[in-house]
Amino acid sequence: QCALWLINCKVLPPNHRVFDLAQTLRDGVLLCQLLNNLRPQSINLREINLRPQMSQ
């Protein structure tokens, strides 16, 4: 249900696999995009590091 909600909020593509959801959420970028979709202009998306170094 979470993946479907994120797809409906237009932060996940419709063909995204639920299996990959945890990996997608790991760096926080998707959550920043979600917040910006729910509350426009709340985050400057240009300031987000789209390739953060995350621990495995």
BAMAR-295940 format. One record per residue: residue in one letter; x, y, z of N, C-alpha, C in turn. Coordinates in nm, 2 decimals, always signed. Each point is the difference from the previous one (the first is absolute). Layout:
<r><type>A</type><n_xx>X</n_xx><n_yy>Y</n_yy><n_zz>Z</n_zz><ca_xx>X</ca_xx><ca_yy>Y</ca_yy><ca_zz>Z</ca_zz><c_xx>X</c_xx><c_yy>Y</c_yy><c_zz>Z</c_zz></r>
...
REM end
This chain:
<r><type>Q</type><n_xx>+0.08</n_xx><n_yy>-0.12</n_yy><n_zz>+0.00</n_zz><ca_xx>-0.08</ca_xx><ca_yy>+0.12</ca_yy><ca_zz>+0.00</ca_zz><c_xx>+0.09</c_xx><c_yy>+0.13</c_yy><c_zz>+0.00</c_zz></r>
<r><type>C</type><n_xx>+0.11</n_xx><n_yy>-0.01</n_yy><n_zz>+0.07</n_zz><ca_xx>+0.09</ca_xx><ca_yy>+0.12</ca_yy><ca_zz>+0.00</ca_zz><c_xx>+0.05</c_xx><c_yy>+0.03</c_yy><c_zz>-0.14</c_zz></r>
<r><type>A</type><n_xx>+0.04</n_xx><n_yy>-0.10</n_yy><n_zz>-0.07</n_zz><ca_xx>+0.05</ca_xx><ca_yy>+0.02</ca_yy><ca_zz>-0.14</ca_zz><c_xx>-0.11</c_xx><c_yy>+0.06</c_yy><c_zz>-0.08</c_zz></r>
<r><type>L</type><n_xx>-0.12</n_xx><n_yy>-0.05</n_yy><n_zz>+0.01</n_zz><ca_xx>-0.11</ca_xx><ca_yy>+0.05</ca_yy><ca_zz>-0.09</ca_zz><c_xx>-0.03</c_xx><c_yy>+0.14</c_yy><c_zz>+0.04</c_zz></r>
<r><type>W</type><n_xx>+0.01</n_xx><n_yy>+0.04</n_yy><n_zz>+0.13</n_zz><ca_xx>-0.02</ca_xx><ca_yy>+0.14</ca_yy><ca_zz>+0.04</ca_zz><c_xx>+0.11</c_xx><c_yy>+0.09</c_yy><c_zz>-0.06</c_zz></r>
<r><type>L</type><n_xx>+0.12</n_xx><n_yy>-0.05</n_yy><n_zz>+0.00</n_zz><ca_xx>+0.11</ca_xx><ca_yy>+0.08</ca_yy><ca_zz>-0.05</ca_zz><c_xx>-0.01</c_xx><c_yy>+0.02</c_yy><c_zz>-0.15</c_zz></r>
<r><type>I</type><n_xx>-0.05</n_xx><n_yy>-0.10</n_yy><n_zz>-0.07</n_zz><ca_xx>-0.03</ca_xx><ca_yy>+0.00</ca_yy><ca_zz>-0.14</ca_zz><c_xx>-0.11</c_xx><c_yy>+0.11</c_yy><c_zz>-0.03</c_zz></r>
<r><type>N</type><n_xx>-0.10</n_xx><n_yy>-0.01</n_yy><n_zz>+0.08</n_zz><ca_xx>-0.11</ca_xx><ca_yy>+0.10</ca_yy><ca_zz>-0.02</ca_zz><c_xx>+0.04</c_xx><c_yy>+0.14</c_yy><c_zz>+0.03</c_zz></r>
<r><type>C</type><n_xx>+0.10</n_xx><n_yy>+0.02</n_yy><n_zz>+0.09</n_zz><ca_xx>+0.05</ca_xx><ca_yy>+0.13</ca_yy><ca_zz>+0.03</ca_zz><c_xx>+0.11</c_xx><c_yy>+0.04</c_yy><c_zz>-0.11</c_zz></r>
<r><type>K</type><n_xx>+0.02</n_xx><n_yy>-0.08</n_yy><n_zz>-0.09</n_zz><ca_xx>+0.09</ca_xx><ca_yy>+0.03</ca_yy><ca_zz>-0.12</ca_zz><c_xx>+0.15</c_xx><c_yy>+0.01</c_yy><c_zz>+0.04</c_zz></r>
<r><type>V</type><n_xx>+0.04</n_xx><n_yy>-0.07</n_yy><n_zz>+0.11</n_zz><ca_xx>+0.14</ca_xx><ca_yy>+0.00</ca_yy><ca_zz>+0.03</ca_zz><c_xx>+0.07</c_xx><c_yy>-0.13</c_yy><c_zz>-0.03</c_zz></r>
<r><type>L</type><n_xx>-0.08</n_xx><n_yy>-0.10</n_yy><n_zz>-0.03</n_zz><ca_xx>+0.05</ca_xx><ca_yy>-0.13</ca_yy><ca_zz>-0.05</ca_zz><c_xx>-0.06</c_xx><c_yy>-0.03</c_yy><c_zz>-0.14</c_zz></r>
<r><type>P</type><n_xx>+0.07</n_xx><n_yy>-0.05</n_yy><n_zz>-0.09</n_zz><ca_xx>-0.05</ca_xx><ca_yy>-0.03</ca_yy><ca_zz>-0.13</ca_zz><c_xx>-0.10</c_xx><c_yy>-0.12</c_yy><c_zz>+0.01</c_zz></r>
<r><type>P</type><n_xx>-0.10</n_xx><n_yy>-0.01</n_yy><n_zz>-0.09</n_zz><ca_xx>-0.10</ca_xx><ca_yy>-0.11</ca_yy><ca_zz>+0.01</ca_zz><c_xx>+0.06</c_xx><c_yy>-0.14</c_yy><c_zz>-0.01</c_zz></r>
<r><type>N</type><n_xx>+0.11</n_xx><n_yy>-0.01</n_yy><n_zz>-0.06</n_zz><ca_xx>+0.06</ca_xx><ca_yy>-0.14</ca_yy><ca_zz>-0.02</ca_zz><c_xx>+0.10</c_xx><c_yy>-0.03</c_yy><c_zz>+0.11</c_zz></r>
<r><type>H</type><n_xx>+0.00</n_xx><n_yy>+0.08</n_yy><n_zz>+0.11</n_zz><ca_xx>+0.10</ca_xx><ca_yy>-0.03</ca_yy><ca_zz>+0.11</ca_zz><c_xx>-0.03</c_xx><c_yy>-0.13</c_yy><c_zz>+0.07</c_zz></r>
<r><type>R</type><n_xx>+0.10</n_xx><n_yy>-0.08</n_yy><n_zz>+0.03</n_zz><ca_xx>-0.02</ca_xx><ca_yy>-0.12</ca_yy><ca_zz>+0.07</ca_zz><c_xx>-0.01</c_xx><c_yy>+0.02</c_yy><c_zz>+0.15</c_zz></r>
<r><type>V</type><n_xx>-0.10</n_xx><n_yy>-0.06</n_yy><n_zz>+0.06</n_zz><ca_xx>-0.01</ca_xx><ca_yy>+0.02</ca_yy><ca_zz>+0.15</ca_zz><c_xx>+0.12</c_xx><c_yy>-0.06</c_yy><c_zz>+0.07</c_zz></r>
<r><type>F</type><n_xx>+0.06</n_xx><n_yy>-0.10</n_yy><n_zz>-0.06</n_zz><ca_xx>+0.12</ca_xx><ca_yy>-0.06</ca_yy><ca_zz>+0.06</ca_zz><c_xx>+0.11</c_xx><c_yy>+0.10</c_yy><c_zz>+0.01</c_zz></r>
<r><type>D</type><n_xx>+0.01</n_xx><n_yy>+0.10</n_yy><n_zz>-0.08</n_zz><ca_xx>+0.11</ca_xx><ca_yy>+0.10</ca_yy><ca_zz>+0.00</ca_zz><c_xx>-0.04</c_xx><c_yy>+0.12</c_yy><c_zz>+0.08</c_zz></r>
<r><type>L</type><n_xx>-0.11</n_xx><n_yy>+0.00</n_yy><n_zz>+0.07</n_zz><ca_xx>-0.05</ca_xx><ca_yy>+0.12</ca_yy><ca_zz>+0.07</ca_zz><c_xx>+0.10</c_xx><c_yy>+0.04</c_yy><c_zz>+0.11</c_zz></r>
<r><type>A</type><n_xx>+0.04</n_xx><n_yy>-0.09</n_yy><n_zz>+0.08</n_zz><ca_xx>+0.09</ca_xx><ca_yy>+0.03</ca_yy><ca_zz>+0.11</ca_zz><c_xx>+0.13</c_xx><c_yy>+0.06</c_yy><c_zz>-0.05</c_zz></r>
<r><type>Q</type><n_xx>+0.06</n_xx><n_yy>-0.05</n_yy><n_zz>-0.11</n_zz><ca_xx>+0.12</ca_xx><ca_yy>+0.06</ca_yy><ca_zz>-0.06</ca_zz><c_xx>-0.03</c_xx><c_yy>+0.14</c_yy><c_zz>-0.05</c_zz></r>
<r><type>T</type><n_xx>-0.11</n_xx><n_yy>+0.02</n_yy><n_zz>-0.06</n_zz><ca_xx>-0.04</ca_xx><ca_yy>+0.13</ca_yy><ca_zz>-0.05</ca_zz><c_xx>-0.01</c_xx><c_yy>+0.11</c_yy><c_zz>+0.11</c_zz></r>
<r><type>L</type><n_xx>-0.06</n_xx><n_yy>-0.04</n_yy><n_zz>+0.11</n_zz><ca_xx>-0.02</ca_xx><ca_yy>+0.09</ca_yy><ca_zz>+0.12</ca_zz><c_xx>+0.13</c_xx><c_yy>+0.02</c_yy><c_zz>+0.08</c_zz></r>
<r><type>R</type><n_xx>+0.10</n_xx><n_yy>-0.08</n_yy><n_zz>-0.02</n_zz><ca_xx>+0.12</ca_xx><ca_yy>+0.00</ca_yy><ca_zz>+0.09</ca_zz><c_xx>+0.07</c_xx><c_yy>+0.14</c_yy><c_zz>+0.00</c_zz></r>
<r><type>D</type><n_xx>+0.01</n_xx><n_yy>+0.07</n_yy><n_zz>-0.11</n_zz><ca_xx>+0.08</ca_xx><ca_yy>+0.12</ca_yy><ca_zz>+0.01</ca_zz><c_xx>-0.08</c_xx><c_yy>+0.13</c_yy><c_zz>+0.03</c_zz></r>
<r><type>G</type><n_xx>-0.13</n_xx><n_yy>-0.01</n_yy><n_zz>+0.01</n_zz><ca_xx>-0.08</ca_xx><ca_yy>+0.11</ca_yy><ca_zz>+0.04</ca_zz><c_xx>-0.05</c_xx><c_yy>+0.09</c_yy><c_zz>-0.12</c_zz></r>
<r><type>V</type><n_xx>+0.06</n_xx><n_yy>-0.02</n_yy><n_zz>-0.12</n_zz><ca_xx>-0.03</ca_xx><ca_yy>+0.09</ca_yy><ca_zz>-0.11</ca_zz><c_xx>-0.15</c_xx><c_yy>-0.01</c_yy><c_zz>-0.03</c_zz></r>
<r><type>L</type><n_xx>-0.05</n_xx><n_yy>-0.12</n_yy><n_zz>-0.01</n_zz><ca_xx>-0.14</ca_xx><ca_yy>-0.02</ca_yy><ca_zz>-0.03</ca_zz><c_xx>-0.09</c_xx><c_yy>+0.07</c_yy><c_zz>+0.10</c_zz></r>
<r><type>L</type><n_xx>+0.03</n_xx><n_yy>-0.01</n_yy><n_zz>+0.13</n_zz><ca_xx>-0.08</ca_xx><ca_yy>+0.06</ca_yy><ca_zz>+0.10</ca_zz><c_xx>+0.00</c_xx><c_yy>+0.15</c_yy><c_zz>-0.01</c_zz></r>
<r><type>C</type><n_xx>+0.12</n_xx><n_yy>+0.06</n_yy><n_zz>-0.04</n_zz><ca_xx>+0.00</ca_xx><ca_yy>+0.14</ca_yy><ca_zz>-0.03</ca_zz><c_xx>-0.09</c_xx><c_yy>+0.04</c_yy><c_zz>-0.12</c_zz></r>
<r><type>Q</type><n_xx>+0.00</n_xx><n_yy>-0.08</n_yy><n_zz>-0.10</n_zz><ca_xx>-0.08</ca_xx><ca_yy>+0.02</ca_yy><ca_zz>-0.12</ca_zz><c_xx>-0.15</c_xx><c_yy>-0.01</c_yy><c_zz>+0.04</c_zz></r>
<r><type>L</type><n_xx>-0.03</n_xx><n_yy>-0.10</n_yy><n_zz>+0.09</n_zz><ca_xx>-0.14</ca_xx><ca_yy>-0.01</ca_yy><ca_zz>+0.05</ca_zz><c_xx>-0.04</c_xx><c_yy>+0.12</c_yy><c_zz>+0.07</c_zz></r>
<r><type>L</type><n_xx>+0.08</n_xx><n_yy>+0.05</n_yy><n_zz>+0.10</n_zz><ca_xx>-0.04</ca_xx><ca_yy>+0.11</ca_yy><ca_zz>+0.08</ca_zz><c_xx>-0.02</c_xx><c_yy>+0.12</c_yy><c_zz>-0.09</c_zz></r>
<r><type>N</type><n_xx>+0.08</n_xx><n_yy>+0.02</n_yy><n_zz>-0.10</n_zz><ca_xx>-0.01</ca_xx><ca_yy>+0.11</ca_yy><ca_zz>-0.10</ca_zz><c_xx>-0.13</c_xx><c_yy>-0.01</c_yy><c_zz>-0.08</c_zz></r>
<r><type>N</type><n_xx>-0.04</n_xx><n_yy>-0.12</n_yy><n_zz>-0.03</n_zz><ca_xx>-0.13</ca_xx><ca_yy>-0.02</ca_yy><ca_zz>-0.07</ca_zz><c_xx>-0.11</c_xx><c_yy>+0.03</c_yy><c_zz>+0.09</c_zz></r>
<r><type>L</type><n_xx>+0.00</n_xx><n_yy>-0.04</n_yy><n_zz>+0.12</n_zz><ca_xx>-0.11</ca_xx><ca_yy>+0.02</ca_yy><ca_zz>+0.09</ca_zz><c_xx>+0.00</c_xx><c_yy>+0.15</c_yy><c_zz>+0.05</c_zz></r>
<r><type>R</type><n_xx>+0.11</n_xx><n_yy>+0.06</n_yy><n_zz>+0.01</n_zz><ca_xx>+0.01</ca_xx><ca_yy>+0.14</ca_yy><ca_zz>+0.04</ca_zz><c_xx>+0.10</c_xx><c_yy>+0.07</c_yy><c_zz>-0.09</c_zz></r>
<r><type>P</type><n_xx>-0.05</n_xx><n_yy>+0.05</n_yy><n_zz>-0.11</n_zz><ca_xx>+0.09</ca_xx><ca_yy>+0.06</ca_yy><ca_zz>-0.10</ca_zz><c_xx>+0.09</c_xx><c_yy>+0.11</c_yy><c_zz>+0.06</c_zz></r>
<r><type>Q</type><n_xx>+0.12</n_xx><n_yy>+0.01</n_yy><n_zz>-0.05</n_zz><ca_xx>+0.10</ca_xx><ca_yy>+0.10</ca_yy><ca_zz>+0.04</ca_zz><c_xx>+0.05</c_xx><c_yy>-0.02</c_yy><c_zz>+0.14</c_zz></r>
<r><type>S</type><n_xx>-0.03</n_xx><n_yy>-0.11</n_yy><n_zz>+0.06</n_zz><ca_xx>+0.05</ca_xx><ca_yy>-0.03</ca_yy><ca_zz>+0.14</ca_zz><c_xx>+0.15</c_xx><c_yy>-0.04</c_yy><c_zz>+0.00</c_zz></r>
<r><type>I</type><n_xx>+0.05</n_xx><n_yy>-0.05</n_yy><n_zz>-0.11</n_zz><ca_xx>+0.14</ca_xx><ca_yy>-0.04</ca_yy><ca_zz>-0.01</ca_zz><c_xx>+0.05</c_xx><c_yy>+0.04</c_yy><c_zz>-0.13</c_zz></r>
<r><type>N</type><n_xx>+0.12</n_xx><n_yy>+0.06</n_yy><n_zz>+0.00</n_zz><ca_xx>+0.06</ca_xx><ca_yy>+0.04</ca_yy><ca_zz>-0.12</ca_zz><c_xx>+0.07</c_xx><c_yy>-0.13</c_yy><c_zz>-0.06</c_zz></r>
<r><type>L</type><n_xx>-0.06</n_xx><n_yy>-0.06</n_yy><n_zz>-0.10</n_zz><ca_xx>+0.04</ca_xx><ca_yy>-0.13</ca_yy><ca_zz>-0.05</ca_zz><c_xx>+0.14</c_xx><c_yy>+0.01</c_yy><c_zz>-0.07</c_zz></r>
<r><type>R</type><n_xx>+0.05</n_xx><n_yy>+0.12</n_yy><n_zz>-0.03</n_zz><ca_xx>+0.13</ca_xx><ca_yy>+0.02</ca_yy><ca_zz>-0.06</ca_zz><c_xx>+0.11</c_xx><c_yy>-0.02</c_yy><c_zz>+0.11</c_zz></r>
<r><type>E</type><n_xx>-0.04</n_xx><n_yy>+0.01</n_yy><n_zz>+0.13</n_zz><ca_xx>+0.10</ca_xx><ca_yy>-0.02</ca_yy><ca_zz>+0.11</ca_zz><c_xx>+0.01</c_xx><c_yy>-0.14</c_yy><c_zz>+0.04</c_zz></r>
<r><type>I</type><n_xx>-0.08</n_xx><n_yy>-0.09</n_yy><n_zz>-0.06</n_zz><ca_xx>+0.00</ca_xx><ca_yy>-0.14</ca_yy><ca_zz>+0.04</ca_zz><c_xx>+0.12</c_xx><c_yy>-0.07</c_yy><c_zz>-0.07</c_zz></r>
<r><type>N</type><n_xx>+0.08</n_xx><n_yy>-0.07</n_yy><n_zz>+0.07</n_zz><ca_xx>+0.10</ca_xx><ca_yy>-0.08</ca_yy><ca_zz>-0.06</ca_zz><c_xx>-0.06</c_xx><c_yy>-0.13</c_yy><c_zz>-0.06</c_zz></r>
<r><type>L</type><n_xx>-0.01</n_xx><n_yy>-0.01</n_yy><n_zz>-0.13</n_zz><ca_xx>-0.07</ca_xx><ca_yy>-0.11</ca_yy><ca_zz>-0.07</ca_zz><c_xx>+0.09</c_xx><c_yy>-0.13</c_yy><c_zz>+0.00</c_zz></r>
<r><type>R</type><n_xx>+0.12</n_xx><n_yy>+0.01</n_yy><n_zz>+0.04</n_zz><ca_xx>+0.09</ca_xx><ca_yy>-0.11</ca_yy><ca_zz>+0.01</ca_zz><c_xx>+0.07</c_xx><c_yy>-0.01</c_yy><c_zz>+0.13</c_zz></r>
<r><type>P</type><n_xx>-0.07</n_xx><n_yy>+0.00</n_yy><n_zz>+0.11</n_zz><ca_xx>+0.06</ca_xx><ca_yy>-0.01</ca_yy><ca_zz>+0.13</ca_zz><c_xx>+0.08</c_xx><c_yy>-0.13</c_yy><c_zz>+0.02</c_zz></r>
<r><type>Q</type><n_xx>+0.10</n_xx><n_yy>+0.00</n_yy><n_zz>+0.08</n_zz><ca_xx>+0.07</ca_xx><ca_yy>-0.12</ca_yy><ca_zz>+0.04</ca_zz><c_xx>-0.07</c_xx><c_yy>-0.06</c_yy><c_zz>+0.12</c_zz></r>
<r><type>M</type><n_xx>-0.06</n_xx><n_yy>-0.11</n_yy><n_zz>-0.02</n_zz><ca_xx>-0.07</ca_xx><ca_yy>-0.07</ca_yy><ca_zz>+0.11</ca_zz><c_xx>+0.07</c_xx><c_yy>-0.12</c_yy><c_zz>+0.04</c_zz></r>
<r><type>S</type><n_xx>-0.01</n_xx><n_yy>-0.03</n_yy><n_zz>+0.13</n_zz><ca_xx>+0.06</ca_xx><ca_yy>-0.13</ca_yy><ca_zz>+0.04</ca_zz><c_xx>-0.08</c_xx><c_yy>-0.11</c_yy><c_zz>-0.04</c_zz></r>
<r><type>Q</type><n_xx>+0.06</n_xx><n_yy>-0.11</n_yy><n_zz>-0.04</n_zz><ca_xx>-0.07</ca_xx><ca_yy>-0.12</ca_yy><ca_zz>-0.05</ca_zz><c_xx>-0.05</c_xx><c_yy>-0.08</c_yy><c_zz>+0.11</c_zz></r>
REM end
